[in-house]
Amino acid sequence: MLPQCVDAISQAFDTAWQEIAGNFGDHTQRIKAPCFRLANAVLSIADEDTRNVQVLKRVALLRMALDYRGD
């Protein structure tokens, strides 16, 4: 994967997590599962052409929300 893609994925994860982290408290064990889900959501939609951080973040948060709904 190109370095620009990896940077965009990393930024998308970080900005998305900042947006939702407050919903999960600050206990390490409580944070692990949603953090892992977000990482999976970001990676599941990323590809070699991924460069738009905002689109990647928005779609990852949507996918994560839909995953929670399915539980």
N, C-alpha and C positions, 0 to 999 in steps of 0.2 A: 504494500500500500504506500502511496506517496506521502511524504512528510506533511504536505498541506492537508491531506485527508485526515491524517492522524491528529493534527492540530485542531481541525474543525470538530472532529469527534470528541476530543478532550474538552474543548471549550463548550460544546453543546452539553456534554454531561455536567460539567461544572456549573454552568449557568442554570440548567434545569434543576440540579440538586439544590442550589441556593434558593430557587423559587419554591420548592416543596419541602425542604428539610424541616421546617418548623412544624409540619404536620405529624412528624414522627418522634418528637421529643428529643432528648439528648442522651438517652441510655444506649450504650454501644450495641447491646443485643437487639434492641428494637430498631435500630438504624440499619443493621446489616441486610435484612431481607429486602426492604424497599430500595436500598442503594444497589443491591444486586439486580433487582428487577429493572431499575432505571438503566443500569449498564447494559443489560440484555436488550432492552428496548432500543437504546441508541445503536448498539451493534447490529441489531436485526434489520435496521433500515439503512445502515451505512453501506456505501460501496466505493469503488475507485473514483467516482466523480463527486463524492461528497465534499462540499466546500462551504455551503451556506449554513452557518452556525444556527441562525434563527429558525430556519426551516427544519433543520435536523432536530433542534431542541423541541419545537412545537409538535412535530410528528411523534417524537419519542415520548413526550408527556401524554399525548393522546393515546398512543399504544399502551402505555403503562396504565392509564385510567381504564381503558377497555379491558386490560388483563385483570385488574382488580374487580371490575364489574362481573367478569366471568367466574370469579371464585365463589 
